[in-house]
């Protein structure tokens, strides 16, 4: 039987046609018509006015922080429950991450703890310059709470929407908005395991044209608009290529279908595994893109099964799974970073496992995954 992957790329004839058209036109080098079109189409889908395509989501976060002047001596509040790239980007900018824990309701950044962190760090003489919120596993954070805290304390709000393209949330005002539209700007990822992929790549979006123009300039080595190579400041080689943008255009055309399929996969896992003792799932939202389905297994209630035994059984059956993010405050590289914790992320990491969730997962393959998971309760 073929290996079942966690979240593999899902491509087809549409993507092939876009890539071959770009190839045949010889627009292989960085800037070209597909790059510009991808930015326009992506911005329209998300509901922002401006976008710039970059080489990775991490590059996008770095550019955002740099463009806002965040650097040495500054602090940035970051969710401790995230992939390391979010925090690494803060270090790339020369700033210090301040890790804040999650709320139980969404698993995302806890607005109450964010406020405590802002006040607590300010009392030490270093008020954080920004909050970098992460939309985990396809669910938007509590932006009513985060926007309120950031406004009252005059702190910049930025969004790492790498995992949440296509997700939406309804604010207290009744306004429905998409992931990536809440803060001053946001970064998305098109890594190979994301809901759409350009092999590698990312996008920065904002309603602020001047900001996006600045990021576009910085991402192309900060080259001045003259015929020779003139530089008045340090730039970065962070631009996405036209050929990969063509792939992204094809992927974007089928994004809504991919979201529907991932939601179907998530619903089936819930229906067929929820009866297992000690099993619970990530917080449900019908506006999530269901990038990954996450299960919590409490060994105190399960009769012996835990996330380690399930992960091992799946691996033996050639099925990829993955523990939930190891919190940044547990990472050796960040051992000395300031942290404001409540225990939520520690529990999620201890109990949590991501199950195969890709939009190309067949019904038969999902049946196989479910059978292997259930076997851990009958063996």
C-alpha positions as CSV (number, residue, x, y, z in Angstrom):
1,X,0.0,0.0,0.0
2,X,1.2,3.5,-0.8
3,X,2.3,5.8,2.0
4,X,-0.3,8.2,3.3
5,X,1.1,11.7,3.9
6,X,0.0,14.3,6.4
7,X,-0.8,17.1,3.9
8,X,0.9,16.6,0.5
9,X,0.6,18.9,-2.5
10,X,-2.6,18.5,-4.5
11,X,-2.1,19.6,-8.1
12,X,-3.7,18.8,-11.5
13,X,-4.1,19.8,-15.0
14,X,-5.0,23.5,-14.2
15,X,-1.6,24.0,-12.5
16,X,0.2,22.1,-15.3
17,X,-1.4,24.4,-17.9
18,X,-0.4,27.5,-16.0
19,X,3.2,26.4,-15.6
20,X,3.6,25.3,-19.2
21,X,2.2,28.6,-20.5
22,X,4.7,30.5,-18.4
23,X,7.5,28.1,-19.5
24,X,6.6,28.4,-23.2
25,X,6.5,32.3,-22.8
26,X,10.0,32.1,-21.4
27,X,8.9,34.1,-18.3
28,X,11.1,31.9,-16.0
29,X,13.0,34.7,-14.3
30,X,11.7,36.5,-11.2
31,X,9.3,39.1,-12.4
32,X,6.7,38.5,-15.0
33,X,2.9,38.6,-15.9
34,X,2.0,35.6,-13.8
35,X,3.6,37.1,-10.7
36,X,1.7,40.3,-11.0
37,X,-1.5,38.4,-11.8
38,X,-1.1,36.1,-8.8
39,X,-0.7,39.1,-6.5
40,X,-3.9,40.7,-7.9
41,X,-5.9,37.5,-7.8
42,X,-4.7,36.6,-4.3
43,X,-5.5,40.1,-2.9
44,X,-9.0,39.9,-4.3
45,X,-9.6,36.4,-2.8
46,X,-8.5,37.5,0.7
47,X,-10.3,40.8,0.5
48,X,-7.3,43.2,0.7
49,X,-6.2,45.9,-1.7
50,X,-2.5,45.0,-2.1
51,X,-0.2,42.0,-2.1
52,X,3.3,41.1,-2.8
53,X,4.6,37.6,-3.5
54,X,7.7,36.5,-1.7
55,X,10.0,33.4,-1.5
56,X,8.5,32.1,1.7
57,X,6.1,32.9,4.5
58,X,9.1,33.4,6.8
59,X,10.6,35.9,4.4
60,X,7.2,37.7,4.4
61,X,7.2,38.0,8.2
62,X,10.8,39.2,8.2
63,X,10.0,41.9,5.6
64,X,7.0,43.0,7.6
65,X,8.9,43.5,10.8
66,X,11.8,45.2,8.9
67,X,9.4,47.5,7.0
68,X,7.8,48.6,10.3
69,X,11.2,49.5,11.7
70,X,11.3,46.7,14.3
71,X,14.8,45.8,15.2
72,X,17.5,45.6,17.9
73,X,16.2,46.5,21.4
74,X,12.6,45.9,20.4
75,X,10.2,43.2,21.7
76,X,7.5,41.4,19.7
77,X,4.8,39.3,21.4
78,X,4.4,35.9,19.6
79,X,2.3,32.9,20.3
80,X,4.3,30.3,22.0
81,X,2.1,27.6,20.3
82,X,3.4,27.9,16.7
83,X,6.0,26.7,14.2
84,X,9.4,28.1,14.9
85,X,9.4,30.3,11.8
86,X,7.1,32.8,13.4
87,X,9.6,33.4,16.2
88,X,12.7,33.1,14.0
89,X,11.5,36.0,11.9
90,X,11.5,38.2,15.0
91,X,15.1,37.2,15.6
92,X,16.0,37.9,11.9
93,X,14.9,41.4,12.5
94,X,17.2,41.7,15.5
95,X,14.3,41.9,18.0
96,X,13.4,39.7,20.9
97,X,10.3,37.4,21.0
98,X,8.1,37.5,24.1
99,X,6.1,34.2,24.1
100,X,2.4,34.3,25.2
101,X,0.2,31.2,25.7
102,X,-3.0,30.1,24.0
103,X,-6.7,30.3,25.0
104,X,-8.6,27.1,25.3
105,X,-11.4,28.2,23.0
106,X,-9.4,28.6,19.8
107,X,-5.9,27.3,20.7
108,X,-4.7,30.7,19.5
109,X,-3.1,33.6,21.2
110,X,-4.9,34.5,24.5
111,X,-5.9,38.3,24.4
112,X,-6.0,38.5,28.2
113,X,-2.4,37.1,28.5
114,X,-1.3,39.4,25.7
115,X,-2.5,42.4,27.7
116,X,-0.7,41.1,30.8
117,X,2.4,40.6,28.8
118,X,2.3,44.2,27.4
119,X,1.8,45.6,30.9
120,X,4.3,43.4,32.5
121,X,7.1,44.0,30.0
122,X,6.4,47.8,30.0
123,X,6.8,47.8,33.7
124,X,10.3,46.4,33.1
125,X,11.0,49.4,30.8
126,X,10.5,47.6,27.4
127,X,7.0,47.9,26.1
128,X,6.5,45.5,23.1
129,X,6.4,47.1,19.7
130,X,4.1,44.6,18.1
131,X,1.9,41.5,18.5
132,X,2.4,38.8,15.9
133,X,-0.7,36.7,16.1
134,X,-0.8,33.2,14.5
135,X,-4.0,31.6,13.0
136,X,-3.3,28.0,14.0
137,X,-4.4,24.9,12.0
138,X,-6.7,27.0,9.9
139,X,-8.6,28.9,12.6
140,X,-8.6,32.6,13.1
141,X,-7.5,34.0,16.4
142,X,-9.8,36.1,18.7
143,X,-9.3,39.3,16.8
144,X,-12.1,41.1,18.7
145,X,-10.0,40.7,21.8
146,X,-6.6,41.2,20.1
147,X,-7.6,44.3,18.2
148,X,-9.1,45.8,21.4
149,X,-5.9,45.1,23.4
150,X,-3.6,46.5,20.7
151,X,-5.6,49.6,20.2
152,X,-5.8,50.4,23.9
153,X,-2.1,50.0,24.4
154,X,-1.0,51.4,21.0
155,X,0.8,48.3,19.9
156,X,1.1,47.2,16.3
157,X,-0.9,44.0,15.3
158,X,0.5,41.8,12.6
159,X,-0.8,38.4,11.5
160,X,0.9,35.1,10.6
161,X,-1.8,33.6,8.5
162,X,0.4,30.9,7.1
163,X,-2.0,28.0,8.0
164,X,-5.3,29.8,7.5
165,X,-5.8,30.9,3.9
166,X,-9.5,30.8,3.2
167,X,-10.5,30.8,6.8
168,X,-13.0,33.5,8.0
169,X,-14.4,34.8,11.2
170,X,-17.2,37.0,12.3
171,X,-16.3,40.0,14.5
172,X,-18.6,41.2,17.3
173,X,-19.7,44.0,14.9
174,X,-21.2,41.3,12.6
175,X,-18.6,41.9,9.9
176,X,-17.2,38.7,8.3
177,X,-13.5,38.9,7.4
178,X,-10.9,36.6,6.1
179,X,-7.7,35.5,7.7
180,X,-5.0,38.0,6.9
181,X,-7.2,41.1,7.1
182,X,-7.2,42.0,10.8
183,X,-3.9,43.6,11.6
184,X,-1.9,46.2,9.8
185,X,-0.6,43.4,7.5
186,X,-0.3,39.7,7.2
187,X,1.9,37.0,5.8
188,X,0.8,33.7,4.2
189,X,2.8,30.6,3.3
190,X,2.7,28.4,0.2
191,X,5.0,25.7,1.5
192,X,4.5,22.2,0.1
193,X,2.2,21.2,3.0
194,X,-0.1,24.2,3.0
195,X,-3.6,24.3,1.6
196,X,-2.2,25.7,-1.7
197,X,1.4,25.5,-2.6
198,X,3.9,27.1,-5.0
199,X,6.5,24.5,-3.9
200,X,7.9,27.2,-1.7
201,X,6.7,30.8,-1.4
202,X,4.5,33.2,0.5
203,X,2.5,36.4,0.2
204,X,2.3,39.6,2.2
205,X,-1.0,41.5,2.2
206,X,-2.2,44.8,3.4
207,X,-4.6,47.6,2.7
208,X,-1.6,50.0,2.9
209,X,-0.2,50.5,-0.6
210,X,2.9,52.4,0.7
211,X,3.7,49.4,2.9
212,X,3.4,46.8,0.1
213,X,5.4,49.0,-2.2
214,X,8.1,49.2,0.4
215,X,8.1,45.5,0.9
216,X,8.3,44.8,-2.8
217,X,11.3,47.2,-3.0
218,X,13.0,45.5,-0.1
219,X,12.3,42.0,-1.5
220,X,14.2,42.8,-4.7
221,X,17.5,43.8,-3.1
222,X,16.4,47.4,-2.4
223,X,17.5,48.3,-5.9
224,X,16.9,51.9,-6.9
225,X,14.9,52.6,-10.1
226,X,17.8,53.4,-12.3
227,X,19.3,51.4,-15.1
228,X,22.6,50.6,-13.3
229,X,22.7,48.8,-9.9
230,X,22.2,51.5,-7.2
231,X,21.5,50.7,-3.6
232,X,21.0,53.2,-0.8
233,X,20.1,50.6,1.9
234,X,20.3,46.9,2.6
235,X,17.7,44.8,0.8
236,X,16.8,41.1,0.5
237,X,16.5,38.5,-2.2
238,X,13.0,37.5,-1.2
239,X,10.9,37.7,-4.4
240,X,8.8,34.8,-5.7
241,X,9.6,33.7,-9.3
242,X,7.1,34.1,-12.1
243,X,7.2,30.4,-12.8
244,X,6.1,29.5,-9.2
245,X,3.5,32.3,-9.3
246,X,2.0,30.5,-12.3
247,X,1.7,27.4,-10.2
248,X,0.1,29.5,-7.5
249,X,-2.5,30.9,-9.9
250,X,-3.6,27.4,-10.8
251,X,-3.8,26.4,-7.1
252,X,-5.8,29.4,-6.2
253,X,-8.5,28.5,-8.7
254,X,-9.2,25.3,-6.8
255,X,-8.8,26.7,-3.2
256,X,-12.5,26.6,-2.3
257,X,-12.7,23.0,-3.5
258,X,-9.7,22.1,-1.3
259,X,-11.3,23.7,1.7
260,X,-14.6,21.8,1.2
261,X,-12.7,18.5,1.0
262,X,-10.6,19.2,4.1
263,X,-13.8,20.0,6.0
264,X,-15.3,16.7,4.9
265,X,-12.2,14.9,6.1
266,X,-12.4,16.7,9.4
267,X,-16.1,15.9,9.9
268,X,-15.5,12.2,9.2
269,X,-12.7,11.9,11.7
270,X,-15.0,13.5,14.3
271,X,-17.9,11.2,13.4
272,X,-15.8,8.0,13.5
273,X,-13.3,8.6,16.3
274,X,-15.2,10.7,18.9
275,X,-16.5,7.6,20.7
276,X,-13.0,6.6,21.7
277,X,-12.3,7.1,25.4
278,X,-10.1,10.1,26.1
279,X,-10.4,11.5,22.5
280,X,-11.3,15.1,21.7
281,X,-10.6,17.3,18.7
282,X,-9.4,20.8,17.9
283,X,-12.1,23.5,18.5
284,X,-14.7,23.3,15.8
285,X,-15.5,26.2,13.5
286,X,-17.4,26.0,10.2
287,X,-15.3,29.0,9.1
288,X,-12.0,27.2,9.5
289,X,-10.2,25.9,6.4
290,X,-9.5,22.7,8.4
291,X,-5.8,22.7,7.2
292,X,-5.0,19.9,9.6
293,X,-7.4,17.8,11.8
294,X,-5.9,17.6,15.3
295,X,-6.9,15.0,17.9
296,X,-6.1,15.1,21.7
297,X,-5.7,11.8,23.5
298,X,-5.8,11.9,27.2
299,X,-4.1,8.8,28.6
300,X,-5.8,9.3,32.0
301,X,-9.2,8.6,30.2
302,X,-8.2,6.4,27.3
303,X,-7.3,3.2,29.1
304,X,-3.6,3.4,28.0
305,X,-3.6,4.9,24.5
306,X,-1.8,8.2,24.1
307,X,-0.5,10.3,21.2
308,X,2.8,8.4,21.2
309,X,1.3,5.0,20.8
310,X,-1.1,6.2,18.1
311,X,1.7,8.0,16.2
312,X,3.9,4.8,16.4
313,X,1.1,2.6,15.1
314,X,0.4,4.9,12.2
315,X,4.1,5.1,11.4
316,X,4.3,1.3,11.4
317,X,1.4,1.3,8.9
318,X,3.3,3.8,6.7
319,X,0.9,6.7,7.6
320,X,2.4,10.1,8.5
321,X,1.1,11.9,11.5
322,X,2.7,14.8,13.5
323,X,2.6,16.0,17.1
324,X,1.1,19.4,17.6
325,X,3.5,22.3,17.7
326,X,6.1,22.1,20.5
327,X,5.7,25.4,22.3
328,X,8.5,27.9,21.7
329,X,9.1,28.4,25.4
330,X,10.0,24.6,25.5
331,X,12.5,25.0,22.7
332,X,16.2,25.0,23.8
333,X,17.0,27.9,21.4
334,X,14.5,30.1,23.3
335,X,15.3,28.9,26.8
336,X,15.9,32.5,28.1
337,X,13.1,34.3,26.2
338,X,10.4,36.0,28.3
339,X,7.2,34.0,28.5
340,X,3.7,34.5,29.8
341,X,2.1,31.1,30.3
342,X,-1.1,29.4,31.4
343,X,-0.3,25.8,30.6
344,X,-2.6,25.4,27.6
345,X,0.1,24.9,25.0
346,X,2.0,22.5,27.2
347,X,-1.1,20.3,27.5
348,X,-1.8,20.5,23.7
349,X,1.7,19.4,22.9
350,X,1.6,16.6,25.4
351,X,-1.7,15.2,24.2
352,X,-2.1,16.3,20.6
353,X,-1.5,14.6,17.2
354,X,-2.2,15.9,13.6
355,X,-3.9,13.3,11.4
356,X,-3.6,13.1,7.6
357,X,-5.8,15.9,6.2
358,X,-4.7,16.7,2.7
359,X,-7.4,17.5,0.2
360,X,-6.2,14.6,-2.0
361,X,-6.8,12.1,0.7
362,X,-9.1,9.4,-0.7
363,X,-12.0,7.9,1.2
364,X,-10.3,4.5,1.2
365,X,-7.1,6.0,2.7
366,X,-9.0,7.8,5.4
367,X,-10.7,4.5,6.2
368,X,-7.3,3.0,6.6
369,X,-6.2,5.8,9.0
370,X,-9.3,5.5,11.1
371,X,-8.9,1.8,11.4
372,X,-5.3,2.1,12.6
373,X,-6.2,4.7,15.2
374,X,-9.2,2.7,16.5
375,X,-6.9,-0.4,16.8
376,X,-5.0,1.4,19.5
377,X,-8.1,1.1,21.7
378,X,-8.8,-2.6,21.0
379,X,-5.3,-4.0,21.1
